[in-house]
Amino acid sequence: MADIEERILLIGQDENCDRLAAHLAREGYVVERAESVEALTHARAEQPVDADLVVVSSDARGIRELTSFLDVSKVPIIALNQPVTASDVVTTLRAGASDLVVVPFKDFVDADRVIAQQLSRVRLQKDYAHARSELERANRDLQTGLAELRNDQSAGRQVQQKMLPDRNQTFCGFHFDHMLKPSLYLSGDFLDYFSLSKNKAFFYLADVSGHGASSAFVTVLLKNLTNRLQRNLRRGSSDDILDPHRFLARVNKELIDTQLGKHLTIFAGILDVERKVLRYSLGAHYPMPIVWTNGHPHYLEGRGKAVGMMEDATYETLEVPIGPDFRLVAFSDGVLDVVNANSLAEKEALLLETVAQAGHTIGSLEKALGLDVIRDLPDDIAVLSIASTE
């Protein structure tokens, strides 16, 4: 016995229809009857046709009338016909029948096969319509979610932009400027610069592992830690910020304590006007910062472990003298993606050559590296520029 939910409408009152109706009922089908196409046409105004399959004992004219109010793409029509010629079959199918069964019945094998085929088609169409409806609903939900995500990330980007220092600042005898181009809405690159006293200026450039919101969240922690260390210095509770290596150690501890699974590379330094030295520490920063000595740019020396990976990591503070022509440019590693060379060594050499030709200003570097025209970046790019005003 069939286990089926589709409804079959059987139109006709002859013996063939009666036999077929009894057979379908025995097979477990839900069968409804109508006397004729004409009777169904008049009755449908009060009671619309609710069927998944129509079986009709009628000629081509009656089938055409059925198709005037039935969508045969959704409700197939099976015609019950006397033995017919090929021309009659074509006429019946052209009238709108999906298939036909020859009557009178010797048995119901052909009828069962044709009905099963058409109901299988109906089920496939229903499954397709349901799948399409679910897909459209999922797409609407996705679009809504994406819009919310864009709004959230846009708000996050505004917050992150406000955390950055103002561009083109001058203090402690140095001019500071920067550029930050995120590959997504939010950036894992971050930088800051500020005065610790009239003779000391502090700065750093950090690159958090990964991209997006989780990396951007670490930049918020970094900014908050920096602000806290400045407050500690002012009230005399801690002077960790006066030594770049102790600053990196504090960042390392804070990151590990958060258990976010994030680490960062960083270049941090203090410009000491009184001693005329740059004191700096490196936490796996790459590429190395570029400084000018006697008018010639070169990479700084030094090394250090990434910050936020190992509890026992230690860092050192290095020193280089500051001359009246002091210039410094630092990049995050995203800049290497826009340097057209094969190996890292070749990229480093070409980057140094580009900086030597372009100079230290953000505008000239942006143009020389093509950052003023590139829109889709594979990685965040941050650039820090510092120059003596003497």
N, C-alpha and C positions, 0 to 999 in steps of 0.2 A: 504494500500500500504506500502511495506517495506521501511524503511529509513535506508539504508545500504550502506556502502562504499566498501565492498568486491567485487571482480571481479570474475565472474564465466565464465570458458571456457567450452563451450559445443562442444564436438567432435562427428561428425556424421551428415549425411544428410538424414536420413530416416524420415518417417512421425512422429515417436515418438519424435525425436529430434526437428522437426519443431514445434510440438504442445507444447513441454516443453519450447522451446525458447520463443514462443509467451506468454505462461502463466507467465514465469518469468519476461518478460518485463512488462506485465500488473501489476505485483506485485511490480515493481519498482527496480528490480535487474539490475545491469550492466552486460550484457551478451555479450560475444564474441564467434564467431563460428570458427570452423576448420572443413574441409571436412572429414579428417580421421587422424588416428594416423600417418600413413605414411607421409601424407602431412605436418603434424605438425613437424615430425622428420626432414624433409628436410628444412622446413622454419625456424626452431629455430636457425640455424647458423646465419642468418641475423637478426632475430627478436626473442630474447629470450622469453620464456614463462613468461608472467606477469599475474598471476592469483592466487587467494586465494583458489579456489576450481575448480576441474575438474570433469565434468560429461561426460562420454564416452559411446558410444554404440559400444562395442567391446567385443571380446572373451578374454580369459586369456592371449593369446599370445600378443595381442595388449596392454593389461594392463602391462604386463612385460616389453614391449618396452617403455611404458611411464615411468615406474619406473627407467629406465636406465638413464634418465636425469631429472626426477622430484624427489624432496625430499618429500616423502609422509608423513614424520613427520611434514612437514610445509604446504604442499599442498595436502589435502586429495583427493582421487579419488573415485567417485561414479560410479558404473557400472550400465548400463541399460541392463537388461537381459530378455529374453523370460522366460516363466514359466520353472523352473529348478528343478532338484533334489537336495537333501541335498549334494550329492557329488559334483555337479556343483557349489553350493554355496561355499563349502570349497575350491574348485580349484580357484574360482574367488578371494576369500579373500587371499589365499596364494600367488596368483600372484601379490598382492599389493593393491587391492581395500580396501578402508576403510569401505565401505558399498555398498549395491546394492538396486535397485528399479526394480520391475517386470513391464515389458511392455507387451502388449500395455496398455495405461492408461485408466482406467474407469473414474477416477477422479485424482486429483493431491494431495490428502491428504497424501498418503505415501511419495510422492516425496517432498512435502513441509516439512514434518516432518524430513526426512533424511537430506535434505539440511540444514534445520535450525540447526539440531544437529551438523553437520559437521562445519558449519560456526561459531556456538557457540564455538566449540573446537578451531577453528582458532583464534577467538577473544581472548580466554583465553591464547593461546600460544603467541599472540602478546602482550597482557597485561603483561604476565610473562617476555617476552623478554625485554619489555620496563622497567618494574620494576627492572629487573636484571641489565640492562644498567644504570639506574639511581642509583642503589645501588653501582655498580662498580665505577661510577663517584663520588658519595658521598664518597666512601671509599678512592678513590685517593685524593680527596680534604682533607679528614680527615688525611690521611697519610702525605700530604704536610703540613697541619696545625700543626700536631704533631711534624713534623721535625722542623718547624719554632719555635714552642714552646720550644722544647728541646734545640735548638740553643740559643734562648733568655734566657732560664733559666740557661743554661750552662754559658753564658756570665754573667748573674746576679750572679751566684755562684762565679765566679772568682772575680767579684767586691767585693762581700761580704767577701770572704776569704782575700782579700787584706786589708779590713778595720780592720780585727782582729789584735791584737798586735802580735809581734813575740813571739814565744815560748821560754821558758828557759831564761828569762831575770832576771838580778839581779841589783837592785838599792835600795837605802835607807836602806841597810842592810837586804833586803828580796829577796828571790828567787820566781819568779812568773812563772807559767806554766798553760796550759789549754788544753782542748780537746773539740771539738764540732762535734757532729755527727747529721746531718740533716736527718729527715725521708723522705724528698723530696729533689729536687735539691737545693731549697732555704730554709733557716732556719728562724724561728721566735725567736730562742734563740740567744743571743749576749752577749759579755763580752768585757771588756777592762781594762787595768791597765797602769799607767804611773806615773811619779814623778811630784809633784807640786813644790817641792823645795828639797834641799838636805836632809831635815828632814821629809818630808811628801810624802807619796805615796797614790794615789787614785785608787780605783778599783770599778767595779760593775759587776753584772751578772743579765741580764734581760731576761724575757720570755714573748714574745708578744702573745696575744691571737690569736688563729687560726694557720694556716699553709700556706706555699706557698708565692707567690709574694707579696700579700698585707701585710702580717706580716713582710716579709723581708724588705719592703719599710720603715716600722716603724723603723727598726734597722738602716737604713741609716739616718733617722731623728735624732735618738738617738746619733749616731756617730757625726753628724754635730753639734748638740747642745753641746755635750761634748767638741768638738774642739773650738766652739765659747766661751764657758765659760772659757776655758784655756786661750784663747786670751784676754778675758776681764780681767782675773786676772793679766796677764802680763802687760797690759796697765793701770791697776788700775780703770777700769770702773765698775767692779762688782767682788765681792768675793763670789758669791753664791756657787761656787764649793768647798769652804773651809768647808762647813757644809753639811753633807749628807742629813739632812732633808730639807735644802733649795734647794739642787740639785734635790731631788725628787719632790719638789713643782714646780720647773721650768719645769721638764719633764711633770708633770701633766698638767700644763697650756699649754705647747706646743702641747701635744696630743689632748687636748680638742679643742684648736683653729684650728687644722687641720681638724676637723670634719670628720675624717676617720672612726669613729665608732670602733676604736681599743683601747684596754687598755693593760697594761702589769703588771707583777709582777717583783719586783726588789729587790736586796740586794746590797747596796752601802756602801762603807766604806773608811775611811782614817786611814792609819797607821802613827801615830805620834811618830817618833823616840825620839824626845826630851822629850816628856811627858811620853813615853813608854805606850801608850794606843792605843787601836783600837776604833775608833768612827764610829758608823754605824747606818744606818736607814733601815727599812724594809717596802716594799710596797707589802704586802700580799705574800711575797716570801715563797715558800714551795717546798721541805722540808727545815727546818731551817738549816743554815750553821753549820758545825761541827768545834769546836776548841779544841785544846789540852791544858789542864791546869795541871801542875805538872805531865805531861806524860800520862794523861787520857783524851780521847776524850769525848766530850759531846756536845749537841745541844745548840746553843746560845738562849738567851731569847729575847722576843720582839714581836711586832705585828704592823701592819699598813694596811691601805686600799690600794686596787689596784690602780695603777697610770693610769690616763686618763679616769676615770669614773665619778668623782664628782668634781665640781669646788671648793667646800669648803673643800676638803680633807686636813687634816693637818698631819704632820709627826713629829716624834721625833728622836733625836739623842741619842743613848745609848753608854756607854763606858764599855770596859773590859780592864784589864791590859795586857800588853805584857811582857812575860817572855823570857828568852834566848832560851827556847824550844818551842817557839810559832809555832803552825801549824794551818792552816785553810783550810778546804775543803768545797766548796759550789757546789750544784747540781741544775739543773733545774728539774722541776717535772717529766720530761720524764724518769728519772732514776727509778722512782717507778714502771714503767711498766716492768722493767727487774728484779725487786726484787721479788723473788718467795715466796709470803706470801698472806694471805687472806685479812685481814683488814688493814687499813692505819696504825693503831697503831703497828701491827705486822711488816708491811713493814718498818716503822721508826726504830723499834728495830733491825731488821735484817740488815738494812742499816748501822746503827751505829756499830753493831757488825762486819760487813764486813770491814768497814773503820778501826776499831780498829785493826783488824788482818792484813789488807793489808798495812796500812800506808797511807801517804798523797801524794805520788808521782803519777803522771798521769799513768805511765806504770803499776804500781802495782794495781791501782784502775781499770784500763781498763781490766786487766786480771782477777781480783777478781770478777768483775761484768759481765764478759763474753762479754764485749763490743768489744773485739778484734776479735770475731768470728761472732757476730750478724750482719746480713746484712740488714734485713728488720725490721725497727723500727716503732712502732706505733706512736711515738712522737719524736721530737727533744730532744737530750740530750747534755747539756753543763756541763762541769766540770771545776772549777777554783781551783787551788792549790797554796797556799802561805806558805812559811816557812822562819823562821828567819835563817840568815846565821851565827849568832854568835856561 
